Amino acid sequence: MPLRMREEKLKVYDALVTKCSRFKHNDKTMPYTSANGYMFSLFNKACEIGIRFSKEVQEKFLTRRLEIRLSLATSSSLYIFRNVLPQA
């Protein structure tokens, strides 16, 4: 990935992190944030932003995503369930 594109995406991550004064960047090559020794966000080498949420927030997100996909569905609901719900 071009360096310029990485820098632009890193600016987005920086903007998210600076929204909360309790967060601070750790590491220069693969920026991340942590609390109590647990990493909860990162910006990886593929320029992807990863955020760890609590189980409650994850469930709300998956439920809302499922509701949206069900409302847009015109074909098999089995397809939707396979693509939205986490695989065991």
ZAMIFI-811797 format. One record per atom (N, C-alpha, C): residue in one letter; atom name; x, y, z; chain. Coordinates in Angstrom, 3 decimals. Example, Ala and Ser with C-alpha at 12.3 -4.5 7.8 and 13.67 -1.06 7.14 Angstrom:
// ZAMIFI-811797
LUMRO balo nunu       px       py       pz kelo
LUMRO    A    N   13.190   -5.690    7.800    A
LUMRO    A   CA   12.300   -4.500    7.800    A
LUMRO    A    C   13.200   -3.300    7.800    A
LUMRO    S    N   12.850   -2.250    7.080    A
LUMRO    S   CA   13.670   -1.060    7.140    A
LUMRO    S    C   12.900    0.030    7.870    A
END
This chain:
// ZAMIFI-811797
LUMRO balo nunu       px       py       pz kelo
LUMRO    M    N    0.846   -1.173    0.000    A
LUMRO    M   CA    0.000    0.000    0.000    A
LUMRO    M    C    0.892    1.237    0.000    A
LUMRO    P    N    0.544    2.202   -0.832    A
LUMRO    P   CA    1.360    3.428   -0.876    A
LUMRO    P    C    1.416    4.119    0.484    A
LUMRO    L    N    2.552    4.690    0.758    A
LUMRO    L   CA    2.779    5.353    2.047    A
LUMRO    L    C    1.768    6.467    2.278    A
LUMRO    R    N    1.451    7.208    1.243    A
LUMRO    R   CA    0.511    8.324    1.388    A
LUMRO    R    C   -0.867    7.833    1.840    A
LUMRO    M    N   -1.316    6.718    1.258    A
LUMRO    M   CA   -2.617    6.165    1.638    A
LUMRO    M    C   -2.589    5.703    3.090    A
LUMRO    R    N   -1.494    5.085    3.496    A
LUMRO    R   CA   -1.357    4.645    4.888    A
LUMRO    R    C   -1.425    5.834    5.829    A
LUMRO    E    N   -0.746    6.912    5.470    A
LUMRO    E   CA   -0.742    8.109    6.319    A
LUMRO    E    C   -2.142    8.707    6.438    A
LUMRO    E    N   -2.905    8.694    5.343    A
LUMRO    E   CA   -4.266    9.224    5.378    A
LUMRO    E    C   -5.154    8.374    6.294    A
LUMRO    K    N   -5.030    7.065    6.190    A
LUMRO    K   CA   -5.832    6.175    7.038    A
LUMRO    K    C   -5.399    6.264    8.495    A
LUMRO    L    N   -4.112    6.465    8.716    A
LUMRO    L   CA   -3.612    6.619   10.078    A
LUMRO    L    C   -4.175    7.892   10.712    A
LUMRO    K    N   -4.388    8.922    9.915    A
LUMRO    K   CA   -4.994   10.162   10.426    A
LUMRO    K    C   -6.406    9.902   10.935    A
LUMRO    V    N   -7.139    9.039   10.254    A
LUMRO    V   CA   -8.493    8.679   10.702    A
LUMRO    V    C   -8.412    7.984   12.058    A
LUMRO    Y    N   -7.481    7.045   12.188    A
LUMRO    Y   CA   -7.304    6.339   13.464    A
LUMRO    Y    C   -6.908    7.329   14.561    A
LUMRO    D    N   -5.980    8.226   14.250    A
LUMRO    D   CA   -5.557    9.234   15.225    A
LUMRO    D    C   -6.736   10.094   15.681    A
LUMRO    A    N   -7.592   10.476   14.741    A
LUMRO    A   CA   -8.757   11.292   15.083    A
LUMRO    A    C   -9.688   10.543   16.035    A
LUMRO    L    N   -9.863    9.244   15.799    A
LUMRO    L   CA  -10.700    8.442   16.702    A
LUMRO    L    C  -10.101    8.367   18.098    A
LUMRO    V    N   -8.807    8.147   18.158    A
LUMRO    V   CA   -8.134    7.993   19.456    A
LUMRO    V    C   -8.148    9.298   20.238    A
LUMRO    T    N   -7.958   10.419   19.566    A
LUMRO    T   CA   -7.894   11.703   20.273    A
LUMRO    T    C   -9.253   12.190   20.754    A
LUMRO    K    N  -10.340   11.535   20.335    A
LUMRO    K   CA  -11.677   11.924   20.809    A
LUMRO    K    C  -11.827   11.705   22.313    A
LUMRO    C    N  -11.049   10.810   22.869    A
LUMRO    C   CA  -11.118   10.541   24.303    A
LUMRO    C    C   -9.748   10.817   24.914    A
LUMRO    S    N   -9.713   11.723   25.859    A
LUMRO    S   CA   -8.435   12.121   26.459    A
LUMRO    S    C   -7.780   10.999   27.267    A
LUMRO    R    N   -8.539    9.969   27.642    A
LUMRO    R   CA   -7.966    8.849   28.397    A
LUMRO    R    C   -7.143    7.907   27.523    A
LUMRO    F    N   -7.338    7.990   26.205    A
LUMRO    F   CA   -6.623    7.108   25.284    A
LUMRO    F    C   -5.310    7.743   24.864    A
LUMRO    K    N   -4.310    6.918   24.661    A
LUMRO    K   CA   -3.072    7.411   24.088    A
LUMRO    K    C   -2.461    6.319   23.225    A
LUMRO    H    N   -1.725    6.762   22.234    A
LUMRO    H   CA   -1.094    5.819   21.310    A
LUMRO    H    C    0.050    5.087   21.991    A
LUMRO    N    N    0.185    3.837   21.637    A
LUMRO    N   CA    1.348    3.041   22.015    A
LUMRO    N    C    1.943    2.530   20.711    A
LUMRO    D    N    3.237    2.426   20.650    A
LUMRO    D   CA    3.960    1.892   19.490    A
LUMRO    D    C    3.878    2.835   18.295    A
LUMRO    K    N    4.909    2.823   17.494    A
LUMRO    K   CA    4.958    3.671   16.309    A
LUMRO    K    C    4.667    2.885   15.037    A
LUMRO    T    N    5.154    1.644   14.948    A
LUMRO    T   CA    4.996    0.879   13.715    A
LUMRO    T    C    3.598    0.295   13.560    A
LUMRO    M    N    2.990   -0.160   14.657    A
LUMRO    M   CA    1.619   -0.657   14.633    A
LUMRO    M    C    0.879   -0.026   15.808    A
LUMRO    P    N    0.336    1.183   15.604    A
LUMRO    P   CA   -0.299    1.915   16.706    A
LUMRO    P    C   -1.451    1.134   17.335    A
LUMRO    Y    N   -1.568    1.259   18.643    A
LUMRO    Y   CA   -2.672    0.625   19.354    A
LUMRO    Y    C   -2.963    1.400   20.625    A
LUMRO    T    N   -4.106    1.111   21.226    A
LUMRO    T   CA   -4.452    1.670   22.524    A
LUMRO    T    C   -4.733    0.505   23.462    A
LUMRO    S    N   -4.496    0.734   24.744    A
LUMRO    S   CA   -4.752   -0.325   25.719    A
LUMRO    S    C   -5.216    0.273   27.035    A
LUMRO    A    N   -5.872   -0.562   27.821    A
LUMRO    A   CA   -6.315   -0.186   29.161    A
LUMRO    A    C   -6.146   -1.406   30.051    A
LUMRO    N    N   -5.556   -1.209   31.206    A
LUMRO    N   CA   -5.322   -2.296   32.158    A
LUMRO    N    C   -4.573   -3.470   31.533    A
LUMRO    G    N   -3.699   -3.173   30.603    A
LUMRO    G   CA   -2.895   -4.204   29.968    A
LUMRO    G    C   -3.570   -4.940   28.819    A
LUMRO    Y    N   -4.778   -4.533   28.470    A
LUMRO    Y   CA   -5.508   -5.176   27.378    A
LUMRO    Y    C   -5.634   -4.231   26.191    A
LUMRO    M    N   -5.176   -4.693   25.023    A
LUMRO    M   CA   -5.289   -3.909   23.806    A
LUMRO    M    C   -6.758   -3.864   23.390    A
LUMRO    F    N   -7.259   -2.655   23.064    A
LUMRO    F   CA   -8.647   -2.586   22.622    A
LUMRO    F    C   -8.840   -1.900   21.284    A
LUMRO    S    N   -7.781   -1.347   20.719    A
LUMRO    S   CA   -7.862   -0.872   19.342    A
LUMRO    S    C   -6.476   -0.954   18.727    A
LUMRO    L    N   -6.455   -1.089   17.397    A
LUMRO    L   CA   -5.165   -1.135   16.706    A
LUMRO    L    C   -5.323   -0.690   15.270    A
LUMRO    F    N   -4.215   -0.289   14.699    A
LUMRO    F   CA   -4.127    0.056   13.281    A
LUMRO    F    C   -3.022   -0.831   12.730    A
LUMRO    N    N   -3.399   -1.859   11.941    A
LUMRO    N   CA   -2.410   -2.856   11.534    A
LUMRO    N    C   -1.681   -2.484   10.242    A
LUMRO    K    N   -0.774   -3.347    9.827    A
LUMRO    K   CA    0.048   -3.075    8.648    A
LUMRO    K    C   -0.758   -3.042    7.360    A
LUMRO    A    N   -1.923   -3.678    7.354    A
LUMRO    A   CA   -2.795   -3.654    6.180    A
LUMRO    A    C   -3.703   -2.420    6.182    A
LUMRO    C    N   -3.442   -1.500    7.107    A
LUMRO    C   CA   -4.206   -0.250    7.255    A
LUMRO    C    C   -5.650   -0.497    7.664    A
LUMRO    E    N   -5.879   -1.532    8.456    A
LUMRO    E   CA   -7.204   -1.835    8.970    A
LUMRO    E    C   -7.276   -1.391   10.427    A
LUMRO    I    N   -8.409   -0.835   10.789    A
LUMRO    I   CA   -8.628   -0.422   12.175    A
LUMRO    I    C   -9.428   -1.519   12.858    A
LUMRO    G    N   -8.916   -2.006   13.975    A
LUMRO    G   CA   -9.606   -3.021   14.758    A
LUMRO    G    C   -9.974   -2.458   16.107    A
LUMRO    I    N  -11.204   -2.714   16.537    A
LUMRO    I   CA  -11.674   -2.216   17.837    A
LUMRO    I    C  -12.342   -3.372   18.575    A
LUMRO    R    N  -11.936   -3.588   19.808    A
LUMRO    R   CA  -12.542   -4.623   20.652    A
LUMRO    R    C  -13.643   -3.969   21.492    A
LUMRO    F    N  -14.827   -4.550   21.417    A
LUMRO    F   CA  -15.958   -4.050   22.192    A
LUMRO    F    C  -16.372   -5.090   23.224    A
LUMRO    S    N  -17.117   -4.650   24.219    A
LUMRO    S   CA  -17.656   -5.572   25.218    A
LUMRO    S    C  -18.658   -6.503   24.542    A
LUMRO    K    N  -18.973   -7.604   25.195    A
LUMRO    K   CA  -19.938   -8.568   24.651    A
LUMRO    K    C  -21.295   -7.909   24.400    A
LUMRO    E    N  -21.712   -7.024   25.306    A
LUMRO    E   CA  -23.007   -6.360   25.162    A
LUMRO    E    C  -23.037   -5.497   23.897    A
LUMRO    V    N  -21.980   -4.738   23.671    A
LUMRO    V   CA  -21.917   -3.873   22.489    A
LUMRO    V    C  -21.832   -4.724   21.223    A
LUMRO    Q    N  -21.071   -5.812   21.263    A
LUMRO    Q   CA  -20.989   -6.709   20.106    A
LUMRO    Q    C  -22.365   -7.262   19.750    A
LUMRO    E    N  -23.113   -7.694   20.763    A
LUMRO    E   CA  -24.440   -8.254   20.517    A
LUMRO    E    C  -25.378   -7.217   19.922    A
LUMRO    K    N  -25.325   -5.974   20.431    A
LUMRO    K   CA  -26.149   -4.902   19.869    A
LUMRO    K    C  -25.798   -4.661   18.407    A
LUMRO    F    N  -24.498   -4.631   18.117    A
LUMRO    F   CA  -24.045   -4.402   16.746    A
LUMRO    F    C  -24.523   -5.508   15.819    A
LUMRO    L    N  -24.329   -6.759   16.227    A
LUMRO    L   CA  -24.739   -7.888   15.382    A
LUMRO    L    C  -26.253   -7.931   15.202    A
LUMRO    T    N  -26.992   -7.624   16.254    A
LUMRO    T   CA  -28.451   -7.607   16.164    A
LUMRO    T    C  -28.900   -6.531   15.191    A
LUMRO    R    N  -28.333   -5.357   15.322    A
LUMRO    R   CA  -28.711   -4.242   14.429    A
LUMRO    R    C  -28.329   -4.567   12.985    A
LUMRO    R    N  -27.170   -5.138   12.783    A
LUMRO    R   CA  -26.727   -5.488   11.434    A
LUMRO    R    C  -27.652   -6.547   10.835    A
LUMRO    L    N  -28.054   -7.495   11.648    A
LUMRO    L   CA  -28.964   -8.540   11.184    A
LUMRO    L    C  -30.312   -7.933   10.804    A
LUMRO    E    N  -30.815   -7.001   11.611    A
LUMRO    E   CA  -32.092   -6.351   11.312    A
LUMRO    E    C  -32.027   -5.613    9.981    A
LUMRO    I    N  -30.940   -4.919    9.746    A
LUMRO    I   CA  -30.781   -4.180    8.491    A
LUMRO    I    C  -30.738   -5.139    7.317    A
LUMRO    R    N  -29.948   -6.197    7.444    A
LUMRO    R   CA  -29.827   -7.139    6.336    A
LUMRO    R    C  -31.137   -7.872    6.079    A
LUMRO    L    N  -31.885   -8.167    7.135    A
LUMRO    L   CA  -33.174   -8.840    6.944    A
LUMRO    L    C  -34.156   -7.918    6.230    A
LUMRO    S    N  -34.119   -6.638    6.558    A
LUMRO    S   CA  -35.042   -5.706    5.920    A
LUMRO    S    C  -34.695   -5.495    4.448    A
LUMRO    L    N  -33.448   -5.678    4.070    A
LUMRO    L   CA  -33.025   -5.509    2.682    A
LUMRO    L    C  -33.090   -6.801    1.879    A
LUMRO    A    N  -33.301   -7.908    2.564    A
LUMRO    A   CA  -33.236   -9.220    1.908    A
LUMRO    A    C  -34.415   -9.447    0.973    A
LUMRO    T    N  -34.087  -10.028   -0.162    A
LUMRO    T   CA  -35.138  -10.431   -1.090    A
LUMRO    T    C  -35.010  -11.906   -1.422    A
LUMRO    S    N  -33.898  -12.513   -0.983    A
LUMRO    S   CA  -33.694  -13.926   -1.263    A
LUMRO    S    C  -33.629  -14.714    0.035    A
LUMRO    S    N  -32.937  -15.808    0.023    A
LUMRO    S   CA  -32.884  -16.750    1.136    A
LUMRO    S    C  -32.366  -16.127    2.425    A
LUMRO    S    N  -33.131  -16.270    3.504    A
LUMRO    S   CA  -32.675  -15.760    4.788    A
LUMRO    S    C  -31.523  -16.599    5.334    A
LUMRO    L    N  -31.390  -17.829    4.888    A
LUMRO    L   CA  -30.279  -18.672    5.319    A
LUMRO    L    C  -28.964  -18.030    4.927    A
LUMRO    Y    N  -28.894  -17.452    3.739    A
LUMRO    Y   CA  -27.690  -16.745    3.282    A
LUMRO    Y    C  -27.341  -15.621    4.249    A
LUMRO    I    N  -28.346  -14.879    4.679    A
LUMRO    I   CA  -28.114  -13.748    5.573    A
LUMRO    I    C  -27.569  -14.228    6.909    A
LUMRO    F    N  -28.168  -15.260    7.482    A
LUMRO    F   CA  -27.707  -15.757    8.767    A
LUMRO    F    C  -26.267  -16.254    8.684    A
LUMRO    R    N  -25.891  -16.899    7.607    A
LUMRO    R   CA  -24.530  -17.393    7.463    A
LUMRO    R    C  -23.525  -16.261    7.385    A
LUMRO    N    N  -23.911  -15.128    6.797    A
LUMRO    N   CA  -22.973  -14.034    6.584    A
LUMRO    N    C  -22.960  -13.010    7.696    A
LUMRO    V    N  -23.910  -13.051    8.587    A
LUMRO    V   CA  -23.971  -12.051    9.645    A
LUMRO    V    C  -23.557  -12.615   10.992    A
LUMRO    L    N  -24.028  -13.797   11.304    A
LUMRO    L   CA  -23.761  -14.355   12.615    A
LUMRO    L    C  -22.365  -15.012   12.653    A
LUMRO    P    N  -21.653  -14.855   13.756    A
LUMRO    P   CA  -20.317  -15.457   13.858    A
LUMRO    P    C  -20.385  -16.973   13.777    A
LUMRO    Q    N  -19.414  -17.534   13.141    A
LUMRO    Q   CA  -19.338  -18.997   13.023    A
LUMRO    Q    C  -18.758  -19.590   14.296    A
LUMRO    A    N  -19.306  -20.695   14.732    A
LUMRO    A   CA  -18.837  -21.347   15.958    A
LUMRO    A    C  -17.584  -22.143   15.678    A
END
